């Protein structure tokens, strides 16, 4: 049976971690395991061993933890956006929706521009922008 060796790029397989607005960060992140201890252990392992094949357990643990964390944060962000949209006066909710639509349009344009960037830098830009675009669309659907 063939064994799969995880590398750092395997941590970039799903969407990137969501961006949490500073105004609601304390509320959204309260009680969420931020995986900082596991990440610290991963960096320590990489510092000691210098290559990824010797840190398989740490990479796998961090990947599982970060996926769980990001899923919880996305759910909380969506809930917060929905509560915000339903508690706002109609004019403010429309203004918030217009703000999110403008953000989606801007991210879509930046994603098109990033498609011209080659190599790993282009991949990272597209990966990050795609994740932010997806999260912004979810936020927009929660407000509308």
Order of alpha helices (4+ residues) and beta strands (2+ residues): alpha-alpha-alpha-alpha-alpha
